[in-house]
Amino acid sequence: GASYSTLSTLPGFSAPGIVNADQNINYPTYVEYSLSLEQQVNRSTAVSLQYVGNITYHQPVLNNSVNTFNGGGAAGFPELSTTDAPNNNFGAVTEVQSIARSNYSGMVVSVTHQSKSLTLQFNYAWSHALDEISNGGFNAFGLNSTSPDNPFDVRSNYGNADYDTRNYISASYVYSLPHFGGPNVLTGGWEFSGTVFHNSGFPFSIVDTGTATSLVNYGGPLYAKQTARLSNNHCGGANNSLFGAANPCSFVGDYTTASDFAQSRRNQIFGPSYTDTDLSILKNFNIPHLESGKLVLGAQFFNVLNHPNFAQPGNDVSTPSTLGLVSNTVNTPTSILGSFLGGDASPRLIQLKGSFVF
């Protein structure tokens, strides 16, 4: 029979936070569609063109700011109470909702070639993915938040998906060098193979964590206000920065409008691209008196060009010293050091290989 007014006088008491479900929860619904065209160019080569799309609605959202208020006295935010929580009986309240939507469109061009000496696979994809919350709000992707900026209008969070990749190239090849003459033990059995990957940068948003922390029960990203126009969705300057005097993109924590959420659109700036090329050079030796046995010796080069791939830049206006600065490189997801096990797999790695094939 106690109430907040009586319990709140006890030492160490704080109102409990809760997780609540919306009254109307729906299963996520997906509509997928595709159209492809394939053409045989010659006996060894084929080309395909494919369009792939989908629309999703009733996607889940973990809205963790439904009872936020401006208890810290931040300037602006007229839509929020400046004195007290909407209901003092509760701390932070997260509401599970199924109100988000997304859509995807992609065009994929593929070329395959298979002949006696060369096997080649090449793919290029242009795509665009948009949503309000990526991964259902359950798993963060890079710097991006899993919570909506405006807890009272999730639709205003609609923008490029966290994993929106406009351009993606992947290719693999295996070339068996023909024997043109000379001693077979030296000039025969050579094989060159490799992979090529390239994708344009992932999007991110500029946030203001300083002001966000002054809002009570708020877990959103709070997008900062953009005061200068973006040039081709990128900002330029110094080599290690996406922001600079040569092409400034200015963001500030200014909240004095009728609604202070969604000051800038979500995920409108794109980070550095990613490129990786691997190469393998192998020599096959026939083993005497063993018809199907071969000894294979060679070397494998990971990131053979020693190309650096950079992480996303700093995106918080509350820390201007790192805003727009790239301070780290990223590792390949798989390497000779293992998959997602840490270790610096970003520079060129070389390993010698020997195998017995029978």
Buried (B, 14 or more C-beta within 10 A) or exposed (E): EEEEEEEEEEEEEEBEEEEEEBEEEEEBEEEEEEEEEEEEEEEBBBBBEBEBBBBBBBBBBBBBBBBBBBBBEBEBBEEBBEEEBEEEEBBBBBBBBBBBBBBBBBBBEBBBBEEEEEBBBBBBBBBBBBBBBBBBBEEEBBBBBBBBBBBBEBEBBBBBBBBBBBEBBBBBBBBBEEEEEEEEEEEBBBBBBBBBBBBBBBBBBBBBBBBBEBBBBBBBBBBBBBEEEBEEBBBBBEEEBBBBEEBBBBBBBBBEEEBBBBBBBBBBBBBBBBBBBBBBBBBBBBEEEEEEEBBBBBEBBBBBEEBEBBBBBBBBBBEEEBBBBBEEBBBBEEBEBEEEEEEEBBEEBEEEEEEEEE
